């Protein structure tokens, strides 16, 4: 029984991070799974309070991003907003149902967060007034905001948070891995409105997870009454109440008349009477729906759709976001020939990111990537950007040739034989073209043969994690996978599990482990001093640039495409009056959305 429970915990951890680093070079994933992508981060309803001043990687916008600004006109009440998303969700229970970017749009309307990110990337209070650590960062004390009620009339109290963790989140298919990776050992009640999170070791990035799914509050009474049925009939405390759900067709939410928040001018929130979500998987159909006025907002994680929406001119508004999430490929460093750093470096030097971005329709939209952090992140390193190998075939060929001529080459082939690699990617049309781009570039060296394999998404992810019965466990069953890396969160939440010891972390998909680098990661996690942490993470990214377990296609551009009469999505507020983080990864917040005439 103990072995089965341990395996469940491991798989839960994998599942949470698979949502973050899910396969695909162009399609999106849930950065929200570990907080606001791995990260996973007052006053209308009470006193506002910032948390311990924690900064994440979601900061000032790049030239690609739409600025976060308040609505140009005053709000109007009433009306129905229809949002088209790229996919349906399996269910709506935060602790057990996977929730990628389309689902997060719904979650943010149904549920309140304990903590949230403001437009400057600081973690601030939302349903909680704030959070404070002890001296060694092993205990974090959270003060809840008074007067918040769930849609069933029950109150948010410390008991709610403790019971949610003990009865649901601690063992939930999604939240178990998130809390486990953060080192949470218990959640304890201090008084009626205060809880304490106890960690196994210091973790400066802990508040980050409470800005995402692990910090999404729900009615424990409703969950206890019907744990299985909660997925189809969720009860939160957010601005909208769950109405009717016609799966794969239409989800209707209605205005919460008793919502605890007002806007900065004292107007009761939300403004809309009704919020409808319609899953429309086909990109062209979804875009045409907003062009035709059948829907008001269309969500996209595709550069090519953004390109086509831009071509419509002023008839549409685009809320563009490009953060730390990037598409690329991961190498299984336990698998010859990519177990040899010369091969990985050679393949990296042979890549042309401009060409690959163009293939995805992202020319002029997506930027080239060199690391887990984008240029507008406080963790970005220009030193790493300058050193990462890319687009110089004259440097690729000597490295690859050296391996080809090595009589002790790891793939067991004879000296002089070409290098042969397997490149796997889901059978999406744009990803097939992307795979062919990789093939063209790598075979262009004259030293590499690339076999392309189309693998369905579920199998693609399963192959990356592998089996607990292999040696080492979860070593994966692939050589090179197209993949997605990074996220809008604290580096401790993203890099630590991704490069932990292979046998201890099924989300170390590359199987790359460097003891010295892991020590740097642990040092960075244990201090709250930004300059110290920055230096340590720069050392980590330097090692990754040298060892190349990951290569990058480019940062991922996302967008919410709206009709001109839609306001308030691009500039909502947190309870202390700050502007919120906007629309990361095409994840909208509709608490201040409204419709103008026209």
C-alpha positions as CSV (number, residue, x, y, z in Angstrom):
1,X,0.0,0.0,0.0
2,X,2.8,2.4,0.9
3,X,4.5,1.7,-2.5
4,X,1.3,2.4,-4.4
5,X,0.8,5.6,-2.4
6,X,4.3,6.8,-3.2
7,X,3.8,6.0,-6.8
8,X,0.6,8.1,-6.8
9,X,2.5,11.0,-5.3
10,X,5.2,10.7,-8.0
11,X,2.7,10.6,-10.8
12,X,0.8,13.5,-9.3
13,X,4.0,15.5,-9.3
14,X,4.6,14.6,-13.0
15,X,1.0,15.4,-13.9
16,X,1.3,18.9,-12.5
17,X,4.5,19.7,-14.3
18,X,3.5,18.0,-17.5
19,X,0.8,20.6,-17.8
20,X,3.5,23.2,-17.5
21,X,6.1,21.7,-19.8
22,X,3.6,19.9,-22.1
23,X,4.7,18.9,-25.5
24,X,4.2,21.2,-28.5
25,X,6.2,23.8,-30.2
26,X,3.2,26.1,-30.9
27,X,0.2,25.0,-28.9
28,X,-0.2,26.2,-25.3
29,X,-0.1,24.6,-21.9
30,X,-0.9,25.5,-18.4
31,X,1.7,27.6,-16.9
32,X,-0.9,27.8,-14.2
33,X,-0.5,24.2,-13.1
34,X,2.3,25.1,-10.8
35,X,1.2,28.5,-10.0
36,X,1.1,31.0,-12.8
37,X,3.2,28.5,-14.8
38,X,5.2,27.0,-12.7
39,X,5.0,29.5,-11.0
40,X,2.7,29.2,-9.8
41,X,2.9,33.6,-7.4
42,X,-6.7,45.6,-1.4
43,X,-9.3,47.8,-1.3
44,X,-12.9,47.1,-1.8
45,X,-13.6,44.3,0.6
46,X,-11.3,45.1,3.5
47,X,-7.8,46.4,4.1
48,X,-5.3,45.6,1.4
49,X,-2.0,44.2,2.2
50,X,1.0,43.2,0.0
51,X,2.7,40.0,0.8
52,X,6.3,39.6,1.6
53,X,7.7,41.4,-1.4
54,X,8.2,38.6,-3.8
55,X,9.0,39.2,-7.4
56,X,8.3,36.6,-10.2
57,X,9.2,36.5,-13.8
58,X,6.1,38.3,-15.0
59,X,7.1,41.9,-15.2
60,X,7.2,44.9,-17.6
61,X,5.9,44.1,-21.1
62,X,8.2,43.5,-24.0
63,X,7.6,45.3,-27.3
64,X,5.5,42.3,-28.3
65,X,3.2,42.6,-25.3
66,X,0.1,44.8,-25.1
67,X,0.5,47.3,-22.3
68,X,-1.7,46.6,-19.2
69,X,-3.9,49.7,-19.0
70,X,-7.2,50.7,-17.4
71,X,-10.3,50.8,-19.6
72,X,-10.6,54.1,-21.6
73,X,-14.3,54.5,-20.7
74,X,-16.3,54.1,-17.6
75,X,-17.9,50.7,-16.9
76,X,-21.4,49.8,-17.9
77,X,-23.5,47.1,-16.2
78,X,-25.3,44.2,-17.8
79,X,-24.9,42.1,-20.9
80,X,-23.5,38.7,-21.9
81,X,-19.9,38.2,-22.9
82,X,-19.1,35.1,-25.0
83,X,-15.6,33.7,-25.0
84,X,-14.3,31.1,-27.4
85,X,-11.6,28.9,-26.1
86,X,-9.4,26.3,-27.8
87,X,-10.5,23.3,-25.8
88,X,-13.0,21.9,-23.3
89,X,-12.0,20.9,-19.8
90,X,-12.5,17.5,-18.3
91,X,-14.0,19.1,-15.2
92,X,-13.7,22.1,-12.9
93,X,-12.4,20.7,-9.5
94,X,-9.1,22.6,-8.9
95,X,-7.4,19.8,-6.9
96,X,-8.0,17.0,-9.4
97,X,-9.0,18.2,-12.9
98,X,-6.2,19.3,-15.3
99,X,-6.6,22.9,-16.2
100,X,-4.7,24.3,-19.2
101,X,-5.0,27.9,-20.5
102,X,-8.6,27.6,-21.8
103,X,-9.8,26.2,-18.5
104,X,-7.9,28.9,-16.5
105,X,-10.2,31.5,-18.2
106,X,-13.1,29.7,-16.5
107,X,-11.4,29.1,-13.2
108,X,-10.5,32.8,-12.8
109,X,-14.2,33.6,-13.1
110,X,-15.4,30.9,-10.7
111,X,-12.7,31.0,-8.0
112,X,-10.7,33.6,-6.1
113,X,-7.0,33.3,-5.6
114,X,-5.4,33.5,-2.2
115,X,-2.6,35.5,-3.8
116,X,-2.3,37.3,-7.1
117,X,0.3,39.0,-9.3
118,X,0.1,42.7,-10.0
119,X,1.3,44.3,-13.2
120,X,4.8,44.8,-11.8
121,X,5.2,41.1,-11.1
122,X,4.8,41.4,-7.4
123,X,2.8,38.9,-5.4
124,X,0.1,40.7,-3.5
125,X,-3.0,39.7,-1.5
126,X,-6.3,38.8,-3.1
127,X,-8.6,36.6,-1.0
128,X,-5.8,36.8,1.5
129,X,-4.5,40.1,2.8
130,X,-0.9,38.9,2.6
131,X,1.7,36.3,3.5
132,X,4.8,36.5,5.7
133,X,7.7,34.1,6.2
134,X,9.7,33.2,9.3
135,X,13.5,33.9,9.3
136,X,14.5,30.7,7.5
137,X,11.6,30.6,5.0
138,X,10.3,27.3,6.4
139,X,7.0,28.7,7.7
140,X,4.7,31.1,5.8
141,X,1.8,32.7,7.6
142,X,-1.2,33.7,5.5
143,X,-3.8,36.2,6.7
144,X,-7.2,35.8,5.1
145,X,-9.5,38.6,4.1
146,X,-12.7,38.9,6.2
147,X,-16.2,38.9,4.6
148,X,-15.7,36.5,1.7
149,X,-18.5,34.0,1.1
150,X,-18.7,31.1,-1.3
151,X,-21.5,30.7,-3.7
152,X,-23.3,28.3,-1.3
153,X,-23.2,31.0,1.4
154,X,-20.4,29.4,3.5
155,X,-17.6,31.7,4.8
156,X,-13.9,31.6,3.9
157,X,-12.1,30.9,7.1
158,X,-8.8,29.3,8.2
159,X,-10.7,26.0,8.6
160,X,-11.6,26.2,4.9
161,X,-8.0,26.4,3.9
162,X,-6.8,23.7,6.3
163,X,-9.6,21.3,5.4
164,X,-9.1,22.0,1.7
165,X,-5.5,20.9,2.0
166,X,-6.0,18.0,4.3
167,X,-9.0,16.5,2.6
168,X,-8.5,17.3,-1.1
169,X,-5.3,19.2,-2.2
170,X,-2.8,17.1,-0.3
171,X,-3.7,14.0,-2.3
172,X,-5.3,15.6,-5.4
173,X,-4.1,14.5,-8.8
174,X,-3.1,18.1,-9.6
175,X,-2.3,19.8,-6.4
176,X,-0.5,17.0,-4.6
177,X,2.5,17.3,-6.9
178,X,2.6,21.1,-6.6
179,X,2.5,21.2,-2.8
180,X,5.0,18.3,-2.7
181,X,7.5,20.1,-5.0
182,X,7.2,23.2,-2.8
183,X,8.1,21.1,0.3
184,X,4.8,21.6,2.2
185,X,4.4,19.2,5.1
186,X,1.3,20.6,6.8
187,X,-1.2,23.5,6.8
188,X,-2.1,24.6,10.3
189,X,-4.8,26.9,11.7
190,X,-3.3,29.8,13.7
191,X,-6.7,31.6,14.4
192,X,-10.0,31.9,12.6
193,X,-8.5,34.0,9.8
194,X,-4.9,32.9,9.8
195,X,-3.1,29.8,8.5
196,X,0.5,28.6,8.6
197,X,2.2,26.6,5.8
198,X,5.0,24.5,7.2
199,X,7.7,23.4,4.8
200,X,10.4,20.8,5.0
201,X,13.1,23.3,4.0
202,X,13.4,27.0,3.2
203,X,11.7,28.0,0.0
204,X,11.8,31.7,-1.0
205,X,9.5,31.0,-4.0
206,X,6.7,29.4,-2.0
207,X,4.1,32.2,-2.3
208,X,4.2,31.7,-6.0
209,X,2.2,28.5,-5.9
210,X,-0.7,30.3,-4.1
211,X,-1.1,32.5,-7.2
212,X,-2.2,29.5,-9.2
213,X,-4.3,26.4,-8.9
214,X,-2.9,25.4,-5.5
215,X,-4.1,28.8,-4.2
216,X,-7.6,28.6,-5.8
217,X,-10.2,28.6,-3.0
218,X,-13.4,26.5,-3.2
219,X,-16.3,25.5,-0.9
220,X,-15.1,22.6,1.2
221,X,-18.6,22.0,2.3
222,X,-19.7,21.5,-1.3
223,X,-16.7,19.3,-2.0
224,X,-17.3,17.1,1.1
225,X,-21.0,16.7,0.2
226,X,-20.2,15.4,-3.3
227,X,-16.5,15.0,-4.1
228,X,-17.0,13.4,-7.4
229,X,-19.9,15.6,-8.5
230,X,-17.9,18.8,-7.7
231,X,-16.1,18.6,-11.1
232,X,-19.4,19.1,-12.9
233,X,-21.0,21.5,-10.3
234,X,-18.2,23.6,-8.8
235,X,-18.7,26.1,-6.0
236,X,-16.2,29.0,-5.6
237,X,-16.3,32.5,-4.3
238,X,-15.5,34.3,-7.6
239,X,-17.3,37.0,-9.5
240,X,-19.4,34.5,-11.4
241,X,-21.5,31.5,-10.3
242,X,-21.6,28.2,-12.1
243,X,-24.8,27.9,-14.2
244,X,-25.3,25.3,-16.9
245,X,-22.7,23.1,-18.7
246,X,-23.4,21.5,-22.1
247,X,-20.1,19.7,-22.4
248,X,-18.1,20.5,-25.6
249,X,-20.6,23.1,-26.5
250,X,-21.4,25.8,-23.9
251,X,-20.7,26.7,-20.3
252,X,-22.8,29.5,-18.8
253,X,-21.8,31.5,-15.7
254,X,-24.0,34.1,-14.0
255,X,-23.2,37.2,-12.1
256,X,-22.5,36.7,-8.4
257,X,-24.8,39.4,-6.8
258,X,-23.0,39.0,-3.4
259,X,-19.4,39.3,-4.6
260,X,-17.2,40.9,-2.0
261,X,-15.2,43.2,-4.3
262,X,-15.8,46.7,-5.7
263,X,-13.6,48.5,-8.3
264,X,-11.3,51.3,-7.3
265,X,-14.1,53.8,-7.7
266,X,-16.4,51.9,-5.4
267,X,-18.6,50.3,-8.1
268,X,-19.8,46.8,-7.3
269,X,-18.2,44.0,-9.2
270,X,-18.7,42.2,-11.6
271,X,-20.3,44.4,-14.3
272,X,-21.5,41.6,-16.6
273,X,-24.8,39.7,-16.1
274,X,-23.5,36.5,-17.8
275,X,-20.3,35.0,-19.0
276,X,-20.5,32.2,-21.6
277,X,-17.6,30.0,-22.7
278,X,-17.7,28.0,-26.0
279,X,-14.9,25.5,-26.8
280,X,-14.0,25.8,-30.5
281,X,-10.9,23.7,-31.1
282,X,-10.3,24.7,-34.8
283,X,-8.2,27.8,-34.9
284,X,-9.6,29.1,-38.2
285,X,-13.2,28.6,-37.0
286,X,-12.5,30.3,-33.7
287,X,-11.0,33.3,-35.3
288,X,-13.8,33.6,-37.8
289,X,-16.3,33.4,-35.0
290,X,-15.0,36.6,-33.4
291,X,-14.6,38.3,-36.8
292,X,-18.3,37.5,-37.5
293,X,-19.4,38.7,-34.1
294,X,-20.7,35.3,-33.0
295,X,-18.4,35.5,-30.0
296,X,-16.9,38.5,-28.3
297,X,-13.5,37.1,-27.3
298,X,-11.3,34.4,-28.9
299,X,-8.4,32.8,-27.1
300,X,-5.3,31.6,-29.0
301,X,-1.9,30.2,-28.3
302,X,-0.9,30.1,-32.0
303,X,1.4,32.6,-33.7
304,X,-0.2,32.0,-37.0
305,X,-3.7,32.9,-35.6
306,X,-2.3,36.1,-34.1
307,X,-0.8,36.9,-37.6
308,X,-4.2,36.4,-39.2
309,X,-6.0,38.4,-36.6
310,X,-3.6,41.3,-37.0
311,X,-4.4,41.3,-40.7
312,X,-8.0,42.3,-39.8
313,X,-6.9,45.7,-38.7
314,X,-9.0,47.8,-36.4
315,X,-12.0,45.5,-36.5
316,X,-10.4,43.5,-33.8
317,X,-8.3,44.2,-30.7
318,X,-5.5,42.0,-29.6
319,X,-4.3,41.5,-26.0
320,X,-0.8,40.1,-26.8
321,X,1.4,38.4,-24.3
322,X,4.8,36.8,-24.6
323,X,6.5,35.6,-21.4
324,X,9.0,33.0,-20.3
325,X,7.2,30.1,-21.9
326,X,9.0,28.9,-25.0
327,X,8.7,26.1,-27.5
328,X,11.7,24.0,-28.5
329,X,13.0,20.5,-28.0
330,X,14.3,18.4,-25.1
331,X,17.1,15.8,-25.4
332,X,17.0,12.6,-23.3
333,X,20.6,12.7,-22.2
334,X,20.5,9.1,-21.2
335,X,19.9,8.1,-24.9
336,X,22.8,7.8,-27.4
337,X,23.8,9.7,-29.4
338,X,22.3,12.7,-27.6
339,X,23.9,11.6,-24.4
340,X,27.1,13.2,-25.8
341,X,27.3,16.9,-25.2
342,X,29.1,17.3,-28.6
343,X,26.1,16.1,-30.4
344,X,23.7,18.3,-28.4
345,X,25.9,21.4,-28.9
346,X,26.3,20.6,-32.6
347,X,22.6,20.3,-33.1
348,X,22.0,23.5,-31.2
349,X,24.5,25.4,-33.3
350,X,22.9,24.1,-36.5
351,X,19.5,25.6,-35.6
352,X,18.1,28.7,-37.2
353,X,15.5,30.2,-34.9
354,X,14.4,32.8,-37.3
355,X,13.5,30.1,-39.8
356,X,11.7,28.0,-37.3
357,X,9.7,30.9,-35.9
358,X,8.7,31.8,-39.5
359,X,7.5,28.3,-40.1
360,X,5.1,28.7,-37.1
361,X,3.8,32.0,-38.5
362,X,5.5,33.9,-35.8
363,X,7.7,36.3,-37.8
364,X,7.5,39.7,-36.2
365,X,5.5,38.2,-33.4
366,X,7.6,35.8,-31.4
367,X,11.2,36.5,-30.2
368,X,14.1,34.1,-30.2
369,X,14.8,32.3,-27.0
370,X,18.0,31.4,-25.3
371,X,17.0,30.4,-21.7
372,X,14.1,29.8,-19.4
373,X,13.5,33.5,-18.9
374,X,12.5,36.2,-21.5
375,X,14.2,39.6,-21.8
376,X,11.5,41.3,-19.8
377,X,12.0,39.0,-16.8
378,X,14.1,40.1,-13.9
379,X,15.8,36.7,-14.1
380,X,16.9,37.1,-17.7
381,X,20.7,37.0,-18.3
382,X,22.3,38.7,-21.2
383,X,25.4,36.7,-20.6
384,X,23.5,33.5,-21.1
385,X,21.8,34.9,-24.2
386,X,25.2,35.8,-25.7
387,X,26.6,32.3,-25.1
388,X,23.7,30.0,-26.1
389,X,24.6,28.1,-29.3
390,X,22.5,29.0,-32.3
391,X,22.6,29.5,-36.0
392,X,26.3,28.9,-36.8
393,X,26.8,25.8,-38.8
394,X,30.5,26.4,-39.0
395,X,30.6,25.7,-35.2
396,X,28.1,22.8,-35.5
397,X,30.1,20.8,-38.1
398,X,33.4,20.4,-36.1
399,X,31.5,19.2,-33.0
400,X,29.4,16.7,-34.9
401,X,32.4,15.5,-37.0
402,X,34.4,14.9,-33.9
403,X,31.7,12.6,-32.6
404,X,31.3,10.9,-36.0
405,X,35.0,10.1,-36.1
406,X,35.2,8.9,-32.5
407,X,35.9,5.2,-32.3
408,X,34.3,5.2,-28.8
409,X,31.1,7.0,-29.9
410,X,28.2,6.2,-27.6
411,X,25.8,5.0,-30.3
412,X,28.1,2.0,-31.0
413,X,28.3,2.8,-34.7
414,X,31.4,2.6,-36.7
415,X,33.6,5.8,-37.1
416,X,32.5,7.7,-40.1
417,X,28.8,6.6,-40.0
418,X,26.3,9.5,-39.9
419,X,24.6,10.4,-36.6
420,X,21.0,9.2,-36.5
421,X,18.4,10.8,-34.3
422,X,14.7,10.3,-33.6
423,X,12.6,13.5,-33.4
424,X,9.1,13.1,-32.0
425,X,6.2,15.6,-32.2
426,X,2.4,15.5,-32.2
427,X,0.7,15.3,-35.6
428,X,-0.6,18.9,-35.6
429,X,-0.1,20.5,-39.1
430,X,2.0,23.3,-37.8
431,X,4.1,21.0,-35.7
432,X,4.7,18.7,-38.7
433,X,6.1,21.7,-40.5
434,X,8.2,22.6,-37.5
435,X,9.6,19.1,-37.3
436,X,10.5,19.2,-41.0
437,X,12.3,22.5,-40.3
438,X,14.4,20.8,-37.6
439,X,15.1,18.0,-40.0
440,X,16.2,20.4,-42.8
441,X,18.6,22.3,-40.5
442,X,20.2,19.2,-38.9
443,X,20.5,17.2,-42.0
444,X,22.0,20.3,-43.7
445,X,25.2,19.7,-41.8
446,X,25.7,16.5,-43.9
447,X,26.5,14.5,-40.8
448,X,23.0,13.8,-39.3
449,X,20.1,11.7,-40.4
450,X,16.8,12.8,-38.7
451,X,13.9,10.4,-38.5
452,X,10.6,12.2,-37.8
453,X,7.9,10.5,-35.7
454,X,4.4,11.7,-35.3
455,X,3.1,10.8,-31.8
456,X,-0.3,11.6,-30.4
457,X,-0.2,14.1,-27.6
458,X,-1.1,11.7,-24.7
459,X,1.5,9.2,-25.8
460,X,4.0,12.0,-26.4
461,X,3.8,13.1,-22.8
462,X,3.7,9.5,-21.5
463,X,6.8,8.7,-23.4
464,X,8.6,11.6,-21.8
465,X,7.9,10.5,-18.3
466,X,8.5,6.8,-18.9
467,X,7.9,3.9,-16.5
468,X,8.7,3.5,-12.8
469,X,10.1,0.1,-13.7
470,X,13.0,1.3,-15.8
471,X,16.6,1.9,-14.5
472,X,16.6,4.7,-13.5
473,X,12.8,5.1,-12.9
474,X,11.0,7.4,-15.3
475,X,14.0,7.7,-17.7
476,X,11.5,8.2,-20.6
477,X,11.1,6.4,-23.9
478,X,12.3,9.0,-26.4
479,X,15.4,10.6,-27.8
480,X,14.3,14.1,-28.8
481,X,10.8,15.5,-28.2
482,X,9.4,18.8,-29.4
483,X,8.4,20.4,-26.1
484,X,7.5,23.5,-24.1
485,X,9.6,24.8,-21.3
486,X,9.5,27.7,-18.8
487,X,6.7,29.6,-17.2
488,X,5.7,32.8,-15.5
489,X,6.9,31.9,-12.0
490,X,9.6,31.8,-9.5
491,X,12.7,30.0,-10.7
492,X,12.5,27.7,-7.7
493,X,9.2,26.3,-8.9
494,X,10.4,25.8,-12.5
495,X,14.1,24.8,-12.4
496,X,14.3,22.8,-9.2
497,X,12.0,19.9,-10.1
498,X,13.1,20.0,-13.8
499,X,16.7,19.3,-13.0
500,X,16.5,17.3,-9.7
501,X,18.0,13.8,-9.4
502,X,16.5,11.6,-12.1
503,X,15.4,8.9,-9.7
504,X,13.6,11.5,-7.5
505,X,11.9,13.6,-10.1
506,X,9.7,12.3,-12.9
507,X,9.5,15.8,-14.2
508,X,13.2,15.9,-15.0
509,X,12.2,15.0,-18.6
510,X,15.7,15.5,-20.0
511,X,17.3,13.3,-17.3
512,X,20.0,15.9,-17.1
513,X,21.5,16.1,-13.6
514,X,24.5,18.0,-12.5
515,X,25.2,17.8,-8.7
516,X,27.0,21.2,-8.6
517,X,24.1,22.8,-10.5
518,X,21.6,21.2,-8.2
519,X,23.4,22.6,-5.2
520,X,23.2,26.1,-6.8
521,X,19.4,25.6,-7.2
522,X,19.1,24.6,-3.5
523,X,21.1,27.6,-2.4
524,X,18.9,29.9,-4.5
525,X,15.7,28.4,-3.0
526,X,16.9,29.0,0.5
527,X,17.5,32.7,0.4
528,X,15.1,35.6,-0.2
529,X,17.8,38.1,-1.3
530,X,17.2,38.8,-5.0
531,X,20.8,39.7,-6.0
532,X,22.1,36.4,-4.5
533,X,19.3,34.4,-6.1
534,X,19.9,36.1,-9.5
535,X,23.6,35.3,-9.4
536,X,22.9,31.7,-8.6
537,X,20.3,31.2,-11.3
538,X,22.6,32.9,-13.8
539,X,25.2,30.2,-12.9
540,X,22.5,27.5,-13.4
541,X,21.5,28.9,-16.8
542,X,25.2,29.1,-17.8
543,X,25.6,25.4,-17.1
544,X,22.4,24.7,-19.1
545,X,23.7,26.8,-22.1
546,X,26.9,24.8,-22.0
547,X,25.4,21.3,-21.6
548,X,22.3,21.9,-23.8
549,X,19.7,19.5,-22.5
550,X,17.1,21.9,-24.1
551,X,17.1,23.9,-27.4
552,X,14.6,26.6,-28.1
553,X,12.5,27.5,-31.1
554,X,11.3,30.8,-29.7
555,X,9.2,32.4,-27.0
556,X,5.5,31.7,-27.3
557,X,3.2,34.6,-28.2
558,X,-0.4,34.3,-27.0
559,X,-3.5,36.5,-27.4
560,X,-7.0,37.3,-26.4
561,X,-8.7,38.6,-29.6
562,X,-11.7,40.8,-28.8
563,X,-14.4,42.7,-30.6
564,X,-13.9,46.5,-30.3
565,X,-16.7,46.9,-27.8
566,X,-15.1,44.7,-25.2
567,X,-13.4,46.6,-22.3
568,X,-11.9,45.8,-19.0
569,X,-10.0,42.5,-19.7
570,X,-6.7,44.3,-20.3
571,X,-6.7,46.3,-17.1
572,X,-8.3,44.7,-14.1
573,X,-7.3,45.5,-10.5
574,X,-6.2,43.5,-7.4
575,X,-7.9,44.5,-4.1
576,X,-5.2,47.0,-3.0
577,X,-5.9,49.0,-6.2
578,X,-2.9,48.0,-8.2
579,X,-3.4,46.9,-11.8
580,X,-3.3,43.1,-12.0
581,X,-1.0,41.0,-14.2
582,X,-3.2,41.3,-17.2
583,X,-3.7,38.4,-19.6
584,X,-0.7,36.0,-19.3
585,X,-0.9,33.0,-21.7
586,X,-4.2,34.1,-23.0
587,X,-5.8,33.6,-19.6
588,X,-8.4,36.3,-19.1
589,X,-9.8,37.8,-15.9
590,X,-13.4,38.9,-16.4
591,X,-14.1,40.5,-13.1
592,X,-14.0,44.0,-14.6
593,X,-15.0,43.2,-18.2
594,X,-17.8,45.1,-19.7
595,X,-19.4,45.8,-23.1
596,X,-19.8,49.3,-24.7
597,X,-22.3,50.2,-27.3
598,X,-21.4,49.2,-30.8
